[in-house]
Amino acid sequence: MSLCIALALPAYAADGDQDDWGLCPIIDVVPVFEDAPAPVGGIENRGSEPTDIDGGQLERAGTAEDIVVQDNVRLNRGDQFLGTDKLTYNAETGRYSAIGNVRYQDSGMRILAERAEGDQNADRHRIEDVQYQLTQRRGNGGAERIELEGARGRLIGSTYSTCAPNQRAWELRANKIEIDTAKGMGVARNATVRIGNVPVLYVPWFMFPVDDQRRTGLLYPQLSLSGRNGFDYKQPVYLNLAPNYDATLYPRIMSDRGGLLGAEFRWLYERGKGEVYANWMPSDKLPGDEPDRYLNPEVGFPVSSLPENNRGQFALSAAHNINSRWYANTTLGWVSDTHYFEDFSSSLYGISQYSIRSDVGVYGRGRYWNAGVMADHYQLADYTLTEANLAFDRLPRAYVSWAQPFTPWLQAGVDAEGARFEHQEFLGGTRIDVKPFVTMPLEGASWFIRPKLAWRYTAYQLDGNAQSRAEEFAFRNGGPVDPARFRDSNLTRSLPIASVDAGMYFDRNTTFRGTSYLHTLEPRLYYLNIPYRNQDNFPVFDTGPMTFSWGQLFRDNRYTGADRQMDANQLTAALTTRFISEEDGRERLAASIGQIQYFDDSRVTLPNQTMIESGKSAWVADASVSPNDRWNLGATYIWNPKYRGEDFVSARVRYLFDRGGIVNLGYRYRRNAAFRQGIDPPELRDQLEQADFSFLYPINETWSVVGRYYYSILDKKELETIAGVQWESCCLAARLVGRRYLRNRDGELDTRIMFEFELKGLGSAGQNTERVLRRGILGYDRDDLYLVPPTSTQRLNNGGGQVETTPDPTL
């Protein structure tokens, strides 16, 4: 009986574990029973537990089989407790009645009732005038009566709410709810949702689950209104196919564009898992409404056709554990046309993504090694580019890295890679790169010296003849080239790499404004020596320049990939200082500054780049200050003495309000590195300059306003604007948000109005505005402050150039 009650009462309550209940008073409809022991165990072990009956008086009444227990009757079994004023039980017929102050408790709920009676042998029960309180999640309510027979039950005149009893903002009422615990399903009839005392939703009949089993059915719909799509309605349909795999269909209607069908299939087994997603739109009205954007792109863009029919996307992700050290993994992607991401994405990430990478491989990892064999392929996804901008496919690629300490002061290892490069537009080839090394990590409590010696050997087997390779070089980099320069299809490079990394740690105790700190001073020197090897005839398969930053001060190569190994005779000098609070161990201030001294010219470059002349590099400075728990300020500044100007500036300020409020202010500037090399016109001097302001400001405990303004100062263009207001109480929440965001590469903006009304613990209607706000306002959820925002940086393999976009917090 108790199991049926426990399942029936909270049957139609949604799981509200993710909701915020901070505004709720600590008031229960059913208070804690002072005479009940704390629940021990759960439903899984009730059947094996003994039943203890305790009461003030025990007597027989009527027949010998009738037992009457009264005066504070208490029954205990496992996590269950039943208390009443009077209990009558017939051992022969199994009939019972509990009268007066009936109290029931288990690990999930507490119940108060006036009367309970039934037949244990026939498993029929009737409970009258019921009030209940859920304890594992928020929820309470009542019922006029509950009728149970075996696995079936009925709740008559039932209610449910997550609100406190003195703040009944909303309540779900149903005339009758029929429960079948064997099937795990229930049917509610004549159900209404009331806001206050006003009914706002009437449902004559609906079916719902009563346990945690997955079942086929409708999920919450998603609705929005935008200038591009019109009224946008998506209705997910969940299909429970088997215990270890399922599917979800996503039919979607956009009033201004047409219909779309998406589908997702997931599987899980002992050694792996996977997920496949696809969507298909048979006909899209958007290209026909805006033909100029598809047929007449800006100057320099390739001409394309209208993608009217059969637009779609496919994505597959799967992994399989071969054994404890090896696993297989694959990620496949495809889109129907190069306008797809721009037309179907609502974030800056979709606009900035220019290619889709698909890969498959087998990977392994041990204590001192990791290795893999894989292959990858790129598909163009940006109509402003051509196939020439795609990275080379690696069909296949094999790599191994091994590093093992032999003594506390000696470590040896090797990094090796072999790859076959192919491209639709360019000649490919095979490359082998091997880099063995040995290092002596000498360290003490306040110092370290780490000398390292490596040898790098790289060999190529290139496709084509000298003429074709010369023509390709001229096409990718401009200007005529003598074919004799490329007559050798077998190229090698071999050189030593020597470095010494050394540093010290100084610390002292100090006091500032009455607070004690541990103050550190950490000088560091890094010397690097690599002889020059002419690599001008080497291909550029997967190599590009790294962005100059703090980390670049201590690397042995300023290029990604193995097609270029820089030459160097340089010394990095850097200094870091920190103030660490001795009260809580938090780092209140950290500041670093460093610079490279080039003793010789660094002559190894990518095509169309100039060498680095001897002298001093740009200064790199970085600082972060947290004077208290509310303020956080950070800045990065790269100043180039050669050009007497900044190469990069980043500043960020964050302030935390009470009640979850936050303000973020950011600024970012980067100079175009190509301009300094004299290959671009002066108007490209500045690569980007952007400002970002976002906030969540609580007006009071229930009302707050949100907003974001993301602006490109360089382009004088709005990238994203969010403005909204939200109201929240203990069990209700409403959000109205307006959003304008960059729609395409032409700078057009789309406008969207989103409204969400949430009954906490039951569900919500409208668009998922909280998801948009968490992506647009860093710290909207305080836990997000500890996450690193993803970057949208993409590398274009058309001669080593690089396109950079700012990290997108809306991902």
N, C-alpha and C positions, 0 to 999 in steps of 0.2 A: 504493500500500500504506500509506504513512504517513498519508495522509488518512483511510483507513478506520480505522486504529488510533486516531487522534486523536478520531474521532467515536464509536467504539465504547466505549472504556473508560469515559469519564465519562457515558455515555448516560443512566443513571438517576439521576444526581446532580442534586438541586434546586439552584437558584441561591441561594447563601447570602450574597450581597453585603450584605444588611441585618443580618446576625447580628454579634454581638460576639465577637471572637476574642481579646480581651485576656488571657484566662487560659490561652491555649495556649502551650506551650513552642515555641521555634523549632527544631523537629526535623523533618526530611523523611525519608520512607521512601526516596526516591531523592535523594541529595545532589547538589549542583551538580557538573557535570562540569568539572574543572579545565582539560581540554584542548579544550573546546568553545568556539567563538566565541559571543558574545552574539547571540541571534536578531535578524535584521533583516527587517522587513516582516512579511507574514502569509500566510495561505492563499490570498488573492486573487491574488498575483503569483508563486506558486511555479512555475507552468508555464513562465513566460518566463525563469526564472533558469537559468544554466548549472550543471552538476554537476562539482565538483572532487573527484578521488580522490587520496588521499595515503597512502603506506604505506612501511614500511621495505624490503620486497622485493616485486617483481612478477615472476612467471614463468608459463610455460605448462605445463600438466600434462595428460597423456592425449592429447587431440586439440589441434589448433591453435586451436580455438575456446575451449578452457577457459583461463580466466585466474585465477590465484591471487595474491591480495594478502594479505600477513601482516605481523606485527610492527607493532602500533599502527596499524591501518587507520582512515582518517577520510574520510568523504564529507560534502560541504557543498553545499547548494542553498537559497538564500534564507534562510528562517528555520529550515531543517532541518539536523540534524546526525546522522550515524550513525557510530558507532565500534564496532569489533570486533577480536578477535585475528586472525581469519582469514576471508577472504572468497573464495569460489569462484564464478565466473560464466562461463556458456557463452553467448557472443554469438549463436550460431545458434539454440539451443533456448530461450534465455531463462531457463533454470533457474539458480538460485543457492542458496547456503547461506552463512550467517554463523554461525560457531561460536566460543563463548567470549566472555564479557564483552561481550555485545551491549548497546550504549547508543544510545538515540534521544532526540532533543530537538527541540522546535519552540517556537513562541511561546505554546503553551498547556499543554505537559506535558513530563515527562521519563519515560523508560522504561528499565528494566533487564530483560534476558532472557538465558537460557543459550544459546538456539539459535533461529535463524530460517531458514526455507527456503521455496522456492516457485518459481513459473513466471511470469516477467514477461509472456511472450506470452499465456498463458492467464489472467493476472491471478488466480492462485491462490497463497495464502500461508498459512504455518503458523508461529506463534511460540509457544515453549514456556517455561514457568516465568517468568511475567511479573510484574514489580512496576512500579507507575506512581505518579507524583506530578503533580497538577494545579498549574499555576503562575498562571493567571489568577484562580482562585478556590480556596478550600480544598477539598481532597479527595485521597484516596490509596487504594490498594488493590492487588489482584493478581489473577492468573488462572492456572489450570493450563496452559491453552493458548488461543490465538486462531486460528480458522480463517476465512480471508477468501477470497471468490470474487466478483470484480466488485464490485457494489454491496452484496452480501450478506455477512454475517459471523456467526460464532458465538463466544461466549465460554463456555468450559467451566470450571466451578469458580471463578467470579469473586467478588470481594469489593469493597466500597466503604465508606469511612468518612471523616468529617471530623476524627476524633480523631488526636492525635499517636500515633506508633507505640508509645511507652512508656506511653500512657494510653488503651488501646483500650476506652473505655466502651461504645461501640455499634458494630455492624458489620452491613452488609447483605450477605447471601450468596445466591447463586443457582446452582443446578446447571447451568443453561443459559440463555443470553441470545442470541436471534436478532435480528440487526440488518439492516435494509434502508435504506441511506443514500439510495437514490433516492427512496423514499417518505418518508424521515425518521421512520420508526417502528421500534420494537423490541418484542419479546415476551420476557418473563422467565417461566421455569418453575421451580416449586419454590423460591420465594424465601422467605427468613426474615430477620427482623430480630432481632438478638441484643443484649441488654444484658449486657455482660460475656460470659460463656459461656452465658448462659441464653436460649434462643429465646423471644421474647414475641409474635411475630406470624408466621404462616405464610400465604403466598399461593400457591396452586398455579399461577396464571396471571394475568398482567396485562400490558396494553399501555401503552407510554409513548412520548413523542417523544424524538428524539435530536438535534434541532437547535433553533434559536430560532424556527422557524415556528409561527404560531398554528394550533391544531387544535381540532376539536370534541372535547369530553370533559368529565369530571367534575372540578370543582375541590374543594379541601379543604372538608369539611363544617364547620358551626358547631353546637355543642351547648351547651346550658345548662340549668339547673334553677332555677325561680323559683316563688314563691308565687302569682303571678298566672297564668302560662302553663303551669305544670307542666313536664314534660320538653319541651324546645324543640329541634327538630332542623331545620336548614336545609341543603339540598344544592344548591349552585350547579351549573348545567349550562351550559358554555360552547359557543356555536355559532359556528364560524368560517365566515361566509357569503361573504365576499369580502375581497380585500386592503384595502379601504377602509371596510368596515363589518362589524360583528359584533353578536352578541346574547348575553345571558345570562339563563337562566331560574332562578328562585329558589323552587322548591317547599319549603314549610315546614309542619311538623306541630307543633302545640302540644297536648299531651295533655289539658289542661284547657279548651281553647277550640275546637280544630278545625284544619282545613287552610287554607292560604293559598298563592296562587301569585303570585309577582312576576316581572316581566320588564323587562329593560333592553336598549335598542337604541342603538347608537352609530354615527355615520358621520363620515367625514372626506374632504374633497376639497380641491382646490388653493386655493380661496378661502374655505373655511369649515369648520365642524364643528358637530356637534349631538349631543344625547343625550336620549332619552325614557325615562321610567321609569313603571311602573304596577304596582299589585298589586291583587288581588281576593280577598276572602274571602266565599264564598257564604253561610256561616252561622257566627255567632260565639256561643259559649255564655256569654261573659262578661256581656253585658247581662242575660240571663235569670238568672244567678247573683246579680247585684247590682241588682235592679230599682229599689230605692229611690234609688240614685244617679242614675238616669235620669228617673224619674217624679216623685220628691219631692225636688227639690233644695232647698237652703237658702232661707230667706226672701229674696225679692227676685230670685231666679234665675228665668228664664223656664221654663215647663213644657215638657218635650220628650218624645219617644216613644222606645221601645226600638229601637235600630238593630241589629236582629237579622240581616237578610239583605243580601247584596250590599254589604258594606262595602269601601271601596277608596280608592286615591289615584292621582293622575296628576300627572306633572311633565315639562315639556319645557324644554330650554335649547338655543338654537341661535344661531349667529353667521355672518355672511357679509360678507366684505370686498368692497365695491363697487369701490373704487379705493384709492389710497394715502392718501386723506384721509377717505373716507366708509365706514361699515360699518353693517350692519343687525344688530339683536340682539333676541331675544325670550326671555322667561322666563314660562312658564305653569304654573299649579298649581291643583289641585282635590282636595277630599276629600269623601267621601260624607256625613259628618255632623259635627256640632260636638263630639262626644266622641272623634273619631278620634285626634288627636294625643295626648290623655291616655291612651287605651287602648293605643296602639301605640308610644309613646315610652318610653325608659328614661333620660331625662335631664330636668333642670329646664327646659331650653329648650323641650321639647315641651309642658310644662305651661304655660309663660308665653306661648307664641305664641297670639295671639288672632285673627289674620287671615292670609290668604294673598294675596299681591300677585302679579298677573299683568300683564305689560307687553310691549309691542312697539314698536319705534322704529327710526329711522334717525339716526345720529349722525356728526358730522364734527369734525375738529380740524386746525387749522393752526398756524403759528408764533405768531400773535397772537390767535387766535380759537378758539372751540369752539361748536358749535351742535347742535341736535337737534329732531326732530319725533317725538313718541311718544304713546302712550295707555296707561292702566293701569286696573285693576279690582281690587276687593277682595272676598274671600269671607270670611264669618264662620266662625271655627274654634274658638269658645269658647262652650260651652253656658251659661255664667254671664252672658253679655252678649246684647244684641239687635242687630238691624241698625242701630239708631240709633248704636251705638258705632263703626261702621265709618268709615273715612276716605272722603272724596269721591272718586269716580272722575274722572279727567281724560281727557276724550274730545273732542278730543285736547289735547295740550300742545306748544307750540313755544317754544324759547328760543335765545338767542344771547348770547355774552359776547365782548367784544373789548377788548383793552388793548394799546397800542402806544407805545413810547418814540419821541419825535420828536427830542429832544436828550438829552444826559446828565442834564439837570435838568427835563425836561418830558415827561409821559406823559398820554395821554388814552384814554378807553375808554367803553364802555357795556355795561350788563347789561339785557337785555330779555326779557320772557316774555309769552306769551298762552296762555290755557287756558280750556277749557269744562268746568265742574264739574257732575257729576250724582250723585244719591244716590237710593236706593230709598225712603228715609223723608222726605227733606227737599227743599226747593226748591233748584234749582241756579242757574247763571248763568255769565256770561262775564267774565273779568278780563284786563286788559292792564296790565302793569307795566313802566315804562321808567326806567332810572337811568343817565344819562350822568354822567361825572366827569372831572376833570382834577386831576393831582397833580404836585408838584414835589419829587422825592426829592433833597434836598441832603445829601450825606454826606461824611465825612472818615474818616481812619484810626481815630479815637477818638470820633466823634460822628455823629449824624444828626438831621435835621429834615425831616419829611415832611408838609407842609401838603396838604390835600385838600379839594376842593370838588365836591359832587355835587348833582344835582337829581333828585328822585323824583316821577314822575307815575304815578298809578294810576287806572284807570277801570273801572266795573262796568256790566254790563247784566244785571239780575236777573230771574228768572222769577217768575210769580205776581202777584197784586195786593196792595194794602196790607193787606187783612184777612188774607190767607193768610200773608203775611210776618210780621205781628204775632202771629198764632197760633203760628207756628213758633218765634218768638223766645221767647214765653211758655212753650212746651213744653220747649225746650232749657235755658232759664235760670231759669224760675220767675217767678210773679207776673204780673198783668195788664199789658198794654201798650196804649197808645193807637194805633190803626191809622194815625192821621194822621202819626205819627212815621215811618212806612215808606211813605208815598205815592209817594216818588220811586224809580223803578226804575233810573234812571241816576245813578250816584254817581261823583264824582271826588275825587282828593286830589292836591295839588301842593305841594311844599315843598323848600327847600334843606337840605343836610346839609354842615356844615363841621366839619373836624377838623384837629388838629395833633398829630402823634406825634413826640416828641423824646427822645433819650437820649444817654448818654455811657458810655464805657468807660475805667475806670481799672485799672491793673494794677501789681503789684510782685512782686519775688522775696522769698520768705520761707522760713524753715526751721522745721519743727515736728518735734520728737523725732528729729532727725538726718536728716530727709527734706526735700528741696527742693521747693517748690511755687511755682506761679504763682498769685498771689492776685488776683482781680478784684473790682471793685465797679462795678455797672452800674445807676445810677439811670435812671428812665424816667418821663416825663410824657405824658399823653394827654388833650387837651382836645376836647370834643365839644359842638357847639351845633346844635340842631334846634328850630325853632319848633313850637308846638302847633297841631295840626289836630284838630277833633272827628271821631272815627271811631266813635262809639257805634252808629251805624246801619249800619255796614259789616258784611257777613256774615263768618262764620268758616269758610272753606273748608278751608284746609290750614295753619293757623297755631296755634302753641302757645308757651308761655313756655320760654325756654332755662333749663337748670339753672345757677344762679349758680356760677361757678368762676373760675379764674385767667384763662382765655381771655375770659370775659365782661367783664373789666376794660377790654378794648381793642377791643370791637365797637361798631358804630354802631347796633345794634338788639338788644334783648333778646328779640325774638320770631323764631321761624322763620316762613317764608312771608311773603307780601306783604300780608296782610289788616290788619296793624297795623304802623305805623312810629312808634316811640316819639318823644316830644319830650324834649329834653335841654338842660341847661346845667350841665355837670359836668366835673370834672377828676379824672383817675386819677393817683395817685402810687404808684410801685412801686419796689422795690429788690431786686436780685439780687446775690448774692456766690457765688463759686466758688473751690475749691482744686483746681488741676490739677497732678498729679504731673509734675515735669520729667524723671523717670526713664523713665516709660512713656507719658506723655501722657493717662493716665486721669483722669477727673473723680472725685476722691475725696469732694468735698462740694459740694452746690449747695443754696442756700437762697434763697427768695423771699418777699416780703411786699408786699401792696398793698391799696389801699382807694380807693373813689370818694367824692368830695365833691360832693353834689348842691346846687347853688346855688339852684335853683328846684324846686318840686314837679314830678314827672313824671306828668302826668294821663292819658296814653293807657293804657288797660287793655283786657283782654279782659273779656267779661261775667262778673259776679260776682267780679271782682277789685278791690282797692282801689289807689289811686294810690300812688306812691312819694313820700313827703314829703321836703322839703329836709332836708339834714343829711348824715350820713355813712352809707355802706353798711357791710355786714359786712366784717370783715378777712379776707383770704384769705392763708393762709400755706402754703407747701409746702417740704419739705426732703427731701433724699436723701443718705445717707452710706454710703460704702464704705471703711471704715478699712483693709481689706486685701482680698485676693482671695476670702476666705471669707465675710465678713459684708457684708450689704446691708440697710440700714434706710431706710424711707421713711415719710413722714407728710404728710397734708393736713388742715388745720384751718381751718374757717370759723366765725368768732365774730361774732355780731350784737350790737353795743352797744345797740341799741334794746330788745332783749328780754333782754339780759344772759345770753345762753346761746349754745351752739354750734348752728349750722345743719347742719353736716356734719363728721364726723370719720372719717378713714381712716388706719390704721396698718398697716404690713407689715414683717415681719422675715424674712430668709432667711439660712440658714447652710449652707455647703457642706462636707460631709465628704470624706475620702479615699474612693477606690474608687466614686465616683459618688453618694455619699449626699447627702441634702438634707433640710432642715427648713424649712417655711413656716408662719408664723403671721400671721394677718390679722384685723383688726377694722374694722367699718364701721357708721357710724351716720348717719342723716339725719332731720332734723325735717320734719314734714309742713308744707309751705309754705301749704297751704290753711287750716290751723288759725290761722295768724297773720293771715289775712284775715277770720277770724270767721265762716266759712260752714260749719264742720264741728264736731261735738261734741268735747269735750275728750279723749275716749278715742282720738281719731285724732291726737293731738299728735305722736307718734313714728311716722314712716313705716316705718322699718326699723332694726333693730339686729341685726347678725349677726357671728358669729365663725367663723373657718375655720382649722383646724390640719391639716397634712398632712406626711408624712415618708416618706423612704426611708432606712433605717438599715442599713448593712452590718455584720453581726456579725463576719464574717471574709471571706476572699476568695470564698467560695462561698455562704454563707448571708446573707440579708438579710430584714428585715421591712418591710412597707409599711402605711400607714394614712392615713385621713382622717376628720376629724370636722367636719362643716359644720352649724352650729346657728343657729337664729333665736332670739336672746335675747328679742326683743319678743314673739314668739308662743309662746315656750317650746316650740319644736317642732324636732325633728331633721329636717334637710333631706337629709343623706347621710352614711353611715358606711361606710368601707372598712377592712377588716382582712385582712392576708394575709401569707404567708410565701413566699419564693422561694429556690430553690437553683439554682446555675449552676456548671457546670464548663466546660472547654474546648469540649466538643461536645454537652453535654446541658444542658437547663434544665427546671425544673418549677416551677409556680406554683399555689398554692391561695389563692383570694381569696373572701372573703365580702363582700357589698355589700347595704346597705339604703338605699333612696332614696325620695324623695317620689313617690308614685304618682299622686296626683290633687289637685285643689284642696280637697278635704275633709280633707287632711292625712294620708291613709292611706299607709302605707309598704309597699313590696314588698321581699322578701328574695330574694337570688339567691346561689347557691354556684357558683363557677366554678373549674374545674381545667384546666390546660394542661400538656401534656408535649411537649417540643420536642426533636427530634433535629436539631441545627443542620446546615443544609445539605441536609436531606432533607425535613423537613416537621414538622408539629405535629398533635397530637390534642387535641380539647377546644375550649373557648371562647377567643377572642382576648383574653386577660386583659391583655396589654401595651397594647392600644388603650384599655381602660378605665382603666388606671393612668396612662397618659400624659395622659388627659383630666382625671383627678381630682387628680393630684399635679403641680403646675407644677414642672418641672425633673426629672421622672422620666427624661426624655431631656434632657441638658444643652442641646441645641440649642433646645429649646422655651423656654428662658429669654429668648431674643431675640425671641419672638413676642408680639404684643399680644393678650390674650384678647378675644374678641368680647363685645359687650354685648347684653343682651336687652331694652333699653329700648324700650317701645312707647308711642305717642301715641294717645290716644283723642279723636276729634273730636266730642265731645259738649259743646262749649262751652269748649274749650281746656284741659280737665283732662289730667293726665298720670299714667300708671302706670309705676312704675320697679321693675325687679327687678335684683338684683345680677348683675354679669357672671358667666357660668357657665363655669368652667374645664373642665367635662366635655364641652364641645362638640367 
